[in-house]
Structure formats: structure tokens, C-alpha cells
Amino acid sequence: MQRRIIIAGTGSGAGKTTVTLGLMAAMKERGLTVQGFKVGPDYIDPAYHTAVTGRTSRNLDSWMMPHETVKDIFKSASKDADISIIEGVMGLFDGKNHLTNEGSAAEIAMLLDCPVLLVVNCQSMGRSAAAVVKGFMHFSEDVRIAGVIANKVGSESHYRIVKEAIEQECGVPVCGYLKREDDLEIPERHLGLLPSVERGGLQPLFETLGERIAASFHLDAILTCAECDDISCMMESESRLSVFASRGSAKPVRIAVARDAAFNFYYPENFELLQACGAELDFFSPLAGEAVPERADGLYIGGGFPEEFAETLAVNEAVKASIRRFIESGRTALAECGGFMYLTEAIVDTAGRRYPMVGIVPGEVTMQSKLAALGYREIKGMEGNELLGMQMTAKGHEFHYSTFRPGTAGAEKLPPAYLTKGMKGSKEEGVLFRGLVAGYTHIHFASAPEAAERFVDRCRITF
């Protein structure tokens, strides 16, 4: 027997993250080992899960990854946990395709045979809350809503009205409530919550959330709702070789990884796949003035918020010079979104202030107040892409508020790195320069493990 449950909402803003973090804190306070997961392509929410549970939270994305890989990741991460708490994405049935459950929390619930705890924003509702829950329950017979959380109720009497209506009309327990309390709000930025790596003193927030939820949730009822068969019985084969298994004993290579408050958007599985292929990861902080580590064979600069730290990044000339030298040497490098922005000539903020960056990519990025790109991407490498060949297809996503303007006077335009396909069609994206592959797209290596293998193999070339 295993305990697992998905915290899903009726839509974005229903309160999933607040409930998830509070429930994690309350369960941990009970002495339980809690494993966190997040549905969909998200870096910030899993970082909060990790901070509250003390265990690395994982993404479960049924569009970017094969279904057996999703199960594999879940089984491996949850094997010694007392309860696995999975935070959904948007509304329960929202995902890649508005006509199917593809990529949604509902699909993860079906894949993992996982019960759902539905969070309903009950503000300005009474009996109508029951109609909302009943609609979600009957929308798909393959998704089991095991309980409900009433969020943003005005008072205990309001909660009682909602609870009695839902339990009478829907036959599922209402396992708790949260009032409309401003002190439970988590600070946000344009890409979502303020990343946990940038927030000091998170423990008081987690303690407050945990205490509030322990006081107003029926934790024993939630633990009962979460009881399921072990995930192993749903795997195709217990002897199947995991995509994360070691891929041989070739000479290891050292990949330098930029990781700090400016660059922290990485999937744990990307690291694990690189390590499985023989890479040793050497982390360094551009923000702290750390240059690319000596003896590095490869370089990986992930996404994050370089625009928030542009002034500090701009004045660290030694760091920028070390990155230029590395890339100009022809060695292998991958830069995604924030990392790509950092490699351009400059970042221009919304006030028009220009901050010089590494300057290896001709052109500059400009921050804007509205979203520039959001969504899943199917990715094919363009000619000359050493990491993602033209015959390979990977999956990932874009999410950014900046735009890139290529080239400067007299500069040669660099060839594109990818052909990406999203809801609005296909486009060429990113740049190639010697051994560098850079662009806005975040790639999940579990969608194309051979890309990780090519990355490591390319790093074995001696320069």
C-alpha cells in the first residue's frame, strides 16, 4: 500500500500551491516523510516543495516524457516516502490540448491511478460550489476525486454551508478549508512565484502554512484518501532498463553548470541523464564572481532571472571573459532561456537601462511587461546542431517576457539552433556558434535521452 494524492484546482489561482505547501508542512510536522511532485513544465513550484520537504521535488509531465518514464520517475522518487503529494497545473483538465487530457493533472491521475484532492475557490459561493464539484466529478469517469478543499471561505459558517452542500450532492468528503487570509499569499514575479532560492527565511512561512492547515484540515481523512496500490504493479516491466541507468564506463567528462539565484531552472532528470552518460557536474555561481571552473569539458547555463541581477552580472568582467574564452575555444556549451539572454551583448530592462552581458551572441534582449512566449515546444535540431541532430525530436517549453533582437552593425548573423513547433506553428529559434547551442527553449532530456548522450560525447573531444 502506498499513499499518493494530486492537489488539483478548478483553475489557475484556485489555491493549489498554498494548499500543497501547507499540506506538505503539516504532514512533515507529523513526522511523515513527504515527497513532492509537480505536474507540467515548472521550475519554481518544485523548488518550494524541495525547501519544505527537504527532498528534491520532481516534474511529472505526460506530454514531454513517455508515460513509462513518468511512472519510472514517480516510482524512484517516492519509494521510501510515507506520502507523495503532487501539485497539479492550471485546472484539473487543462494541459497541452484543450480537446484532450494530454499533459494535464487528470492524465497524471489516470497514469498513476492517483486520487485527486480538488481545491475550489469558494469565494462568493454557497450551494453552487457543489455544482462545480459535481461537474468536475462527472467530466471524466477515469479520474477519481476523493476529496475537496474549500479555499477562500469568508467564515466557519460559510465553510459549513459549502461543506454540507458538497457532501450531500457529490458524496465526497470536504477535508478542510482556508479563509481569505492575506498573510498566506506567496510573493510573485512575472514568471510566477518568487523563486525560493531568492527568499531568505522561508521556514516561518512554511510553519504558518502548516499550522493553519493542521488546524483547519482533516489530515487523517486526507491520508485515507491518499491510500493506493503500489505503483510497481502499474509498470510495464520491473526488469525494464530505466532511461536513467548508467550508459557505460567511458572516460568521464566534467561539465560546468552555472547555478545560483540568476540561473536555477534545471530539471533534476537532465542532470541525472548527463551523469548516467558519464558526466561529472561542477557547479559555479556567476553571481558570486566565480569563473568557469578549470578543466571543464562542457558548459551548461540554464534559465532563471538574469534580468533581476543584471547589474551584478554586468560588472563581473572576469566571469564574462571566462565564458567567452570557453565558448570561443569551440568546446561544447548549452544555454537555455536565461542562459541564452546572458550570452547576448546586453539585457535592456523595462526602464530602458542597458546592462552589458557576455557578448558571445550578437544582439541583445529587451524585457517587456507582457508575455513574449509561453507553451510546449516540439524541437528539431538545425544543421550544425551537435546536441540535437536534424533527425532527432525533443520536447520542451518556452516561457519568457523578453525578446531577442539579433545582430549589430557589421556583425554576422549566427545560424539558428532549433526548429520549434508550438500552437502557433513552427519557427526557427536560437543560435549556433562553434560548440555553442543556445536559445529560449528549455529542453527536457528525458524526452530525448540521446541528446544528453550526444552532449557528453561531444565534451569528450579534446581541444
N, C-alpha and C positions, 0 to 999 in steps of 0.2 A: 504494500500500500504506500502511496506517495501523496503528498499534498502539493497541489498547484492550483493557481487561480489567476484569471485575467481581470484586471481592473479596466473596464471599458466605459466609455461615456456615450451619451446620446449625441454628442458633437464636440467640436473643439471648444474649450472653455468651460466644460461641464464640471471640471474639478478633479480630473484623473490624477494629475501629478501630485496635488496636495494630499489626496486620499492615499495614493501609492506610498509616498514618503512617510506619511503619518502611520500607516499600517505597518510598514517596514520597521519604523522606530518602535512601535508598540510591541510588535512580535519579538523584536530583538531584546527589548526590555524584559520580556517574559523569559528570556534565556534561550530562545529558539535561534537556530542558525538559518538565516534568511538569504536566499539567492534572488537577485533581481534580474529582470529581462525587460527589454523594450521592443515593441513591435515597430517595424519600419526603419527608415534611414535617419537616425538621430544620434547625435554625439552628446548633447548637453544633458538630457534626462538620465542616460546611463551613468554619467559622471556623478550626478546627485545620488543615484541608487548606490553606487560604489562607496560614496562618502558615508552614507548612513548605515550600510550593512557591513562594510569592511571587506566585501568580496567584489571582484570585478563583475560588473553588470554586462550582459550580452544583448546584442540585437538579434531579433528573430524576424527575418524578412523573407516571406514566402514568394516574393517576386524576384528579388535579386539572387536568391540562393535556391538550389534544388531542394525539394521537400525533405529528402533524406538527410541532407546537410543540416537543415533546420532542426530536425529531430536529434541528429548527432550532437550539435552544439548544446541543445537543451539537456540531453541525457548526461553529457560530460560535465556540464557546469552545475547541475542540480543533484548529482549522485549522492553527495553527503549533506544535503540541506534538509532541514526539517520542514520548510515550506518554500516554494518558489512563487514569487509574486511578479506577474507580467503586466507591465503598463501598456495599454493599447495606444492606438494612434487615431487622431480625429474622432469620428463617431465609430461605433462598433462595426458597421458595414462599409466604412469608407476605406478605399485603398487605391490601387493602380487604375482600376477600371470602374466607372460608375455603373456599368451593366453587369458586373460580376463581383464576387467577393475577393478577387485576386489581390494579394498584398494587404489585406485588411486584418484587423484583430479577429474578426469572425473566422477567417481562413485559418489563422493560427489556432483558434479554439477547436476547429474541426481536425486539424493535423495532429494536435496533441491530446485530443479528447479531453479538453480542459474546460471546467465550468467558468462561468462569467459572473462577476460582481458588477452590476450596472450602476454607474453613477448618474443620477438625474438631478439637474438643476431645477429645484422645486420653487424657486422664487416666483411669487405671484400665481401659484397653482395650488389647488386642493385636490379634488377628485380627478381632475384632468391628468394628474401625474399617473394615475392608474391606466388611463387610456394610452399614455406614452409607453409605459412599460409593456402593456398588452400588445401594442403594435410591434415592439422590438421582439417580444417572445414569439410571435406568430410569423414574423418576416422570414425566418429560416428554421425549419424543424431540426436541422443538423447542429444548431448552436443552442447550448443549454444555459439559460440564465438561471443561476442558482440562488441569487440574492440581489438585493437592491440597497444602495446607499442614497439617502436623501440629502442633497447638498444645498446650502444657502437657504435653509429654512429660517423663518423670522423668529420663531419661539418654539418651546417644547410643545405647546398646544398645536401649533401649526404642524409640527412633526407628527403628532398623534393623528391628526386628520389625514395626512398623506399616508402614513403607515397603515392605518385601518383600511383606507380605500384600496391601496395596492394589494394588501394581503387578502382582502375579500374578493377582489375582482381577478387577481392574477395567480393566487395560490403560491406565491413565493415569499420568503421572509424578507422584511426590511431590516437590515442588520445594523443600522446606525444612521447617524446624521451629523452634519456640521452646520453651525449657524453662519450667518453672514458676518464674518469677523475679518476686519482689515488686516489684523496682525498675522493672519495666516497666508497672506499674499507673498509670493516669492518674486524678487525684483526681476524685470525683464529687459531685454535689449532687442534690436531689430531681428535677430535670428531666433528669438525665443527667450528662455530663462537666462539670467546672468550665469555664466559657467561657474561651477562650484570651485574650480581651480583659482578663480579670481576673488572668491569670497572668503574672508577670514571669519573665524568664529561661527562655523555652521552648527556646532553642537547645540547651542541654545535653541536655534530654530528647530532642529530635529527633536529635542526634548519637549518643546512646546507642542509640536505636532503630535508626537507620541502620547503625551499626557492628555491632550484634547480628545484624541481618538480612543484611547483606552477608557476615557470617561463616558463617551457617547456611542461607542460601537460595542456590539455583542461579539467579542473576539472568539469565544468558544463556538458560536454559530458559524462564524466565517471559517474557522478551522474545519468544522464539519463539512461545510460546503466545498472545501478545497480537497477533500479526500477522493483519490482516483487510483486506478490501476497503475502500476509502474510503467513508465514509458518504454521500457525494453520490449514489452510484448507487442509494441507497435512498429518496431524497427524491422526492416526487410530481412536483415540477417545480422545476427550478433557477431559473426565472423567477418563481416564486410570490412574492408580496409578503410579507415577514416581518411578523409582528404587531408587531415592534419597530421597523419602519420609521417615519420621520417622518410625522406626520399633518397636515402643512400648516405655514404660516408665520404663523399668527395671533400677535398680540401675546403675548410670553412672560409668564409669571407666576412669582412667587417663592414656593416652598413651604419653610417652615422645618421641618427634620427633627431631632427630638431623637435624638442618637446618642452614647452613652458606655457605660460598664460597666453602668449600670442599664437602658438601652434600646438594645439592639443586635440584636433579632430582626427582620431585614428580608430579604426575598428581593431579590437584585440586580435581577431582572426587574421587580419593582414599581417600583424607581427608574427603570429604563430605559424602561418604558412611560410613566411620568409625563413623563420628558424627551422622549420621542417625541411626546407631545401638547403640548409647548411649555412645560414647567415647568423652571425653574432651581431646583436644590436648595441650600438654605442650612443647613448642619449646625450645631447648637449643643448644648452639654452642660449640662443642668440640674444634674448633679452638681458641675460646676465653677463653678456660680453664674452661668451665662450665661442671660440672659433671652431671650425670643422675639425674634429679630432684627427690627430696624426694617424697614419696607417689606414685611414678609411678607404675602402674599395668602392663604396657606393654611398649615395646621399638620398635621404627621403625627408622632404619638408611637407608636412600635412597642412590641413586647413586650420582655421581658427579666426582670430580677430586682430590681424596685424594693424588694421586701421585704428584700433583703440590704443595701440602702443607705438604708433608711427614715429613720434618724436624720439623715443628711446632707440628704436631700431635704426632711425636715420643717422644718429650720431655715433653708432658703433661701427666705425670705419674698418677696424681690424677684422671684425666678423664678416662684414660685407666683402672685404678683399679676399678672405679665406674661401668664401663660397665662390667668388668669381674665379679664383685660381683653380679650384677643384673642377668646376664645370668646363672651363677653357682647356683643361688638360685632356678632355674627352672621356673622362670617367663617367660611369652611369649615375644618373640622378633622376628622381621623380618628384615633381612638385604639384600639389593639388590645391586649388582654390586659394586660400590664404597664402600658401607657399608660393603659388604662381604670382600672386599680387606682389609678394616680397621680392621676387626676382626681376620685376619690371624696373623702369627708370625712376618711377615715383608713384606715390599714393597721394591723391588730392582729396582732402576731406570735404564735407558738405559746406564748410565755410569758405572753401577755395584755397585753403592753405596747402602748399605743396611740400611733401617730405621725400627727399631722395632715398631710393632703395638700392638694391644690389646693382641693377642696371645691366644685367646679362641679357634680358629680353627687351628689345627696342619697343618703346611705347610706355604708356602709363595708365593707371586705373583711377577712376573717379568715383567716389562714393556718392550715392543719391539716397533720397529719403523714401523712395518707393522700390519695391522688389524688382530686381532685374531678371532673375531666373529662378524657377522652382519646379522640381519634378524629377521623376525617374528618367534614366537615360540608358538606351542600348548603345554600346560603344564598340566601334571597329577602329583598329589602328590604321593610320595613313601610311603611305610608302615612306620607309625610313624609320618607322617607329620600332625600336629594338625591343620594347617591352610588350607591346600588344601588336602582333603581326596582322597583316591585312586579311588573313583568313580566320582570325580569331574574333570572337564576340565576347565582351564582358558586360557587366551591368553595374550601374551606379546611380548617382543623382547629382543634381546641381541645386544650390540654394545660396544666393548671394544678392547683395544690394549694390554692387559696384559694376561698372562697365569698363572694358578694356579698349583703349584706342591705340592700335598698333603703329609702329614706325615713328621716326623723327626725320628731320631734314637730312637727306643723304644716306639714311640707314636702309640696309637691305631687309626686305620683309622676310621673316622666317616662315618655313613651311608649316602647315597645320599638323597637329598631333593626332587628332581623332576625327572620325565622322560619327556624330552622335544623333540619336533618334529619340524624340520625345513626342508629346501630344501635339505639338505644333509642327511636326515634320522633322526633317534631317538638316543638319548644319555641320560645317567644318568648325573645329574648336581647338584651342590651344596652340602650342608651338613646339617645334623640334629644333634643337641646336646641339650639334655634336652628340654627346651621350645623354643629353637632357630631354626628358619628356615632361611637358608642363601644360596645365590647363585648369579650367574651373571645375572640371568633373571629378567627383570623388568616386573612385573605383573600389568595389568590394572584391577582393581577390578570391573569395570563396565562390564567386560566380564564374571564375575562370582561373583555377589554380595554376594553370600553365604560365600565366602572366607572372606569378610570383617566382616560378622556376626560372623563367627567362631573365627576370630581374637579377636573381642570384648568379645565374650562369654568366650573364654579361659582366657582373662585377668581378668574375674570376679572370677576366682578360687583363694582362699586365700592361701598364703604360709606363 
